């Protein structure tokens, strides 16, 4: 192989490696963003599910629903500030629908309107199912939280 050919080969390999490395470096923030979003998603859903479960098992306790309602409002606010990566943009609207419907369900329970409460809870379950399916399609699983 001539000197010119070796230099050309070395330059080509160098360029290929630098492109590969820059792609890896560029992907790193996205991976970190995915991981951060998934943890935030898991924490938000866990809190919303706990509020939902408690109020569902104590439907005739409007005082608890009144206490839990501001917590649900905060979940709505926090979910609105979360920023999904490009990969997770299809999941985020379902999170918003979950927390908004939990908040509306708790408001209905606090007002003693159990029919609206039950309707909102059905919507929450449907959105949770859709969200689970979206995550499965993306080949992602929510991180497990310590109990």
C-alpha positions in Angstrom: 0.0 0.0 0.0 1.4 3.4 -0.9 2.0 6.2 1.6 -0.8 8.2 -0.1 -3.2 5.3 0.3 -2.2 4.8 4.0 -2.8 8.5 4.7 -6.1 8.3 2.9 -7.1 5.3 4.9 -6.0 6.9 8.2 -8.0 10.0 7.4 -11.1 8.0 6.5 -10.9 5.9 9.7 -10.4 9.1 11.7 -13.4 10.7 10.2 -15.5 7.6 10.7 -14.5 7.3 14.3 -15.1 11.0 15.0 -18.6 10.8 13.5 -19.3 7.7 15.6 -18.1 9.4 18.7 -20.0 12.6 18.1 -23.2 10.6 17.6 -22.6 8.7 20.8 -21.9 12.0 22.7 -24.9 13.6 21.2 -27.1 10.6 22.2 -25.9 10.7 25.8 -28.0 13.8 26.9 -31.1 12.2 25.3 -30.6 8.9 27.2 -30.2 10.9 30.4 -33.3 12.9 29.6 -35.2 9.6 28.9 -34.1 8.2 32.3 -35.0 11.4 34.2 -38.4 11.6 32.6 -39.1 8.0 33.3 -38.3 8.5 37.0 -40.4 11.7 37.1 -43.2 9.8 35.3 -43.0 6.9 37.8 -43.1 9.2 40.8 -46.0 11.2 39.5 -48.1 8.2 38.6 -47.4 6.5 42.0 -48.6 9.6 43.8 -51.7 10.0 41.7 -52.5 6.2 42.0 -52.2 6.4 45.8 -54.6 9.4 46.0 -57.0 7.6 43.7 -56.8 4.3 45.7 -57.4 6.0 49.0 -60.4 8.0 47.9 -61.9 5.0 46.0 -61.7 2.9 49.2 -63.2 5.7 51.3 -65.9 7.1 48.9 -67.9 8.6 51.8 -65.1 10.6 53.2 -65.3 14.0 51.5 -63.0 15.5 54.1 -60.1 13.3 52.8 -61.0 14.2 49.2 -60.8 17.9 50.2 -57.4 17.3 51.8 -56.2 15.2 48.8 -57.4 17.7 46.1 -54.6 20.2 46.5 -52.1 17.4 46.2 -53.7 16.3 42.9 -53.5 19.9 41.7 -49.8 19.9 42.4 -49.4 16.7 40.3 -51.2 18.4 37.4 -48.8 21.4 37.8 -45.7 19.3 38.0 -46.7 17.1 35.1 -47.2 20.3 33.0 -43.6 21.3 33.7 -42.1 17.9 32.8 -40.2 17.9 29.5 -40.2 14.6 27.7 -37.5 13.7 25.2 -38.4 13.2 21.6 -38.8 9.5 22.2 -41.3 10.0 25.0 -43.5 12.8 23.5 -46.2 10.2 22.7 -46.5 9.2 26.3 -46.7 12.7 27.9 -50.3 13.6 26.8 -51.5 10.4 28.6 -49.7 11.4 31.8 -51.4 14.8 31.6 -54.8 13.2 31.1 -54.2 10.8 34.0 -53.3 13.6 36.5 -56.0 16.0 35.3 -58.7 13.3 35.6 -57.5 12.3 39.1 -57.7 16.0 40.1 -61.2 16.4 38.7 -62.2 13.1 40.3 -61.1 14.3 43.7 -62.9 17.5 43.2 -66.1 15.6 42.5 -65.6 13.4 45.5 -65.0 16.4 47.7 -68.3 17.8 46.4 -70.0 14.5 47.1 -70.7 13.8 43.4 -69.8 10.1 43.3 -71.1 9.5 39.8 -68.7 12.1 38.4 -66.0 10.6 40.6 -66.5 7.1 39.2 -66.6 8.4 35.6 -63.3 10.2 36.1 -61.8 7.1 37.6 -62.8 5.1 34.6 -61.1 7.6 32.4 -58.0 7.5 34.6 -57.8 3.7 34.2 -58.2 3.9 30.4 -55.5 6.5 30.2 -53.2 4.4 32.4 -53.7 1.5 30.1 -53.0 3.5 27.0 -49.9 4.9 28.7 -48.7 1.4 29.6 -49.2 0.4 25.9 -47.3 3.4 24.6 -44.4 2.6 26.9 -44.5 -1.1 25.8 -44.3 0.0 22.1 -41.3 2.2 23.0 -39.8 -0.9 24.7 -39.6 1.0 28.0 -40.6 0.1 31.5 -41.3 2.4 34.4 -38.6 2.2 37.1 -39.7 0.4 40.2 -39.9 2.6 43.3 -38.9 1.3 46.7 -41.9 0.4 48.8 
